[in-house]
Amino acid sequence: MGRLVPAVTRALDILELFLEGDGTLSAPEVTRRLQLPRTTVHELLTTLAARSYLVQIPDQTGRYRLGVRAYQLGSRYAEQLDLAAEGQQVAREVAETCDETVHVAVLEDTDVIYIAKVDSTHAVRMVSAAGRKLPAHCTSVGKMLLASLPPTELETRLAGRALVAMTQNSITEPKALLAALGEIRERGVAAEHRESNPDVSCVAAPVRDSAGHVVAALSISVPMIRWSEQREEELAELAAKGAGDLSERLGHRGAR
């Protein structure tokens, strides 16, 4: 493995400072925060500006912001993102941690479509498949995604819709669903107890894109023989971490 190049590391440290605060910094601020020599900071800022990674702010002498080259690199990264592929990778990492079935799903009208799935290695596990569509109100991923919609959009999507039951535990009353979605917004994670499968419970957390919009949800599904209140709390934390990891891959800065 090759060694790290100190000058490159320092230049990247400077660029990453611009992800914080209002996105502008002066040379003295960089010097103070990174504890680097003033001459070194000046040379690095001059080099980064010459290559258009930074630009001096016209009306604020000595202050810099990110330049067009940083934007171009970020745009190229975004172009190469594949939610399903990234979701599959993160789902695999989460499944390796908990050895339970992990899904990533997106919302389509009032249904969810699973775009990634990794199975548990246990003999008793959830039987499902990527590409499957289910009523959103019966699943933890679906309730998480519905809870993330603006109120007017949620009302429009649910207007005149019958809440079909998949099991005897499914929510079928609009008022009960709205109450459940309100609790999910407060908690930040969703749970579903035998509402889509009489033998399975699930927890789910939101996945956000670079703009902070919820674009998917990640869930962990567990057969009731391995389910408990303590297990639910543990998996809720793990689902939130996995969703945060996937959000970071999509460019979301507030994933943690």
N, C-alpha and C positions, 0 to 999 in steps of 0.2 A: 504494500500500500504506500503511495507517495505521500510526502510530507505536505503540510499546509503552508501556503505562501503568506507570510505575515502581512505584506502590503495589500494583497487581495482581500484577506480577512478583514483588515481595517476599513477598506473601501466598502465592503459589504455591510460591515457594522454601521457605517455612516448612512448608507442607503436605508437600512432597516429602521433607523431613528425616525425617518420621515413617515413611517406608518403610524406614529403616535401623535397625539396632540392635534394641532391645527394643520400639520403637514408643512410647516415652515420652520427653518432653523438658521441661526447665524453661526459663524465660525467659533466665537467664544462659547456658545452653548454646546456645540459639538465637542470642543476641547474639554469642557467641564464634565460632560456626561460620559465621555469615553476615556477620560484621563490620559489623553495623548498630548505629545508636544505640539505647541502652536504651529511650528513650522511644518510638521507632518500633516496636520489638519489642513493647513492652507494649501499645501501641494496636492493633497488628495481631492479637496473641493475644486481646485482649479482643473485638475485632470478630469473629474467627473463632469464638470460643466463643459469642458472642451469637447467631451464625447456625447453631450446632450442628455446625460443621465440626471443632471441637475441643471437648473436655470436660476439666474439671479432675478429676484422680483424687482421690477422697474422702479416702483415708488418706495421701496424699502431697502435702502442701501445696505449691502452686506448680508442680506437674508436670501436664503435659497428655498426652492421647492423642487419637487421631482420634475424632470424634463420629459420630452416626448419619447426618448429612447426607452425609458422605464415603462411608459404606457404601451409602446409597441411590443415589448417583451411580454407584458401581462396579457395583451390581446392575443398574441400568438399562443400563449399557454391556454387561455380560455377556449380558443378555437379547437384545441386538441383534446379537450375534456370530453369524456363519454360517461354520462351518469351511470349507465348500466355497468360498464366495465369497472369504474371506480367503486361503485356500490358492491360489486361482486368481491373485489379485493378486500374492502373493509369488512364485509359480511364474513369472509373467510377468517379474518383476524379475530373478530368477535366470537365466532363459533369455536375457534381454537382455544379461546379463553374459558368459555362456559360449557362447551360440548352440548349445546342445544341448537335447535334449528333457528337460523337467522334469515330474515327477509328484508328487502328494500322494496318499497312500493311507491307509486305515484297515483294521484287522484285523476279520474276521468269522469266528469259530471258528478254522479253520486256513487260511483263505484271506485274500487282500487284495483290497480293492475300491478302484479308482482314483477319487478324487472330484474331482480337478483335473488338468489337463494343458495344457502349452504346448509346441508343436513347435519344433524347430530350423528354421532357414531353409535349411540345407544340403540339397542334392539327395538325399544319402544320409543317412537318418535312421530312427529307430525308428518303426514303424507300430503304434499303439495307440490307445486311446480311453478317455475318462472313463466310468466305469461298468463297465469290464471287470473280471472276477474271475480271479485266478490263485492257484495254490498258494503259500502264504506262504514255504515253505522253498526255493522256486526263485527268489525275488526279493530284491533288497537291501532294499527297504522291508519286505517280509515278515519277513526274518530280523532286521531292526532291531526290529520290533514284537514278534516272538516273544522276542527276547533281553531285552526290557523287562518281560516278564511275571514275576510272582512264581514261584519254582520249583515250588510245588505246583500253581498254575494251569497252568503250562506242561506239567507232567507229565500233568495231567488232559486237556488238549486234545490231546496227542499220543498218549495211551494207545490202543493198538489201531489206530492210523491207519497206512495204508500211505503211504510217501513216494514218490509217483509222480514219475517222471522226465519232464521236458519236453525235455531234451537229454541228450547223453551226459555232460555235465559236472554235471548235477543231483545234489544230495546225496540218496541213497536209504537210507542207513544211520542209524538213530537216534543211535548213539554219535557218528558223524561230525558230525551236525547239532548235538548238544549241545556238542561240542567247538568247533564254529564259533561257536555262540551265546556261549560263554564268552569267546572272543577278541573278539567284537563288544562285549560288556559292558566289557571292559578298554579297548578302543580308543575306544569312544564313537560310532563310525560303522561302517556295514556296507558290504561290497562283494560283488558278484556277477559272476563272470566266465563269460559264455556259459552260464548255468545255466537261463535261461528262453527265450533266443533265441541260436542258435549264432553270430550275428554281432554281438552286443551285450554290453557290460559296463556295470555300474551301480555307483554309490555312493549311500548313503542316510544320513540323520541323523534323530534323534528330535525330534518336536514335542510340547511339554508344555503342559498347561492351567494355569490359575491355581493349582491345588493341587499342581502339580508332576508330575502323572500323564502318562505318555506316551499321547497320544490319536491320533497319526498319525505318519507319517514322510514326509520329502521326499527324492526321489531325482533324480539326474541320470544319464541314459542316453546312452551313446556307442557308435557303430559301431566295430568293432575296427580299421578303417582309420585312426581318429583316436585310438586308445587307446595309452597307454604308462604305465609306472610313474610317471613324473613327472606326466603328465596326471591320473592317479588321485589323487595327493596334492593337486594343485591343486583338483580338483573335490570332493574330500572336505572340504577347508576351505570351499569355496563352499557345499556342501550344508549343512554345519554352521552357517554364517552364515545361510543362508536359513531353515533350521529354527528358528534362534534368533530371527530376525525374526518368523516366524509365531507362535512361542511368545509373544513379547512382545505381539503383537496379541491373543492369547488371554488375556493378563493374567499370564503367568508372569514373575516378577520376577527369576529367576536365569538368564534365557536367555543372558546373556553369560558 
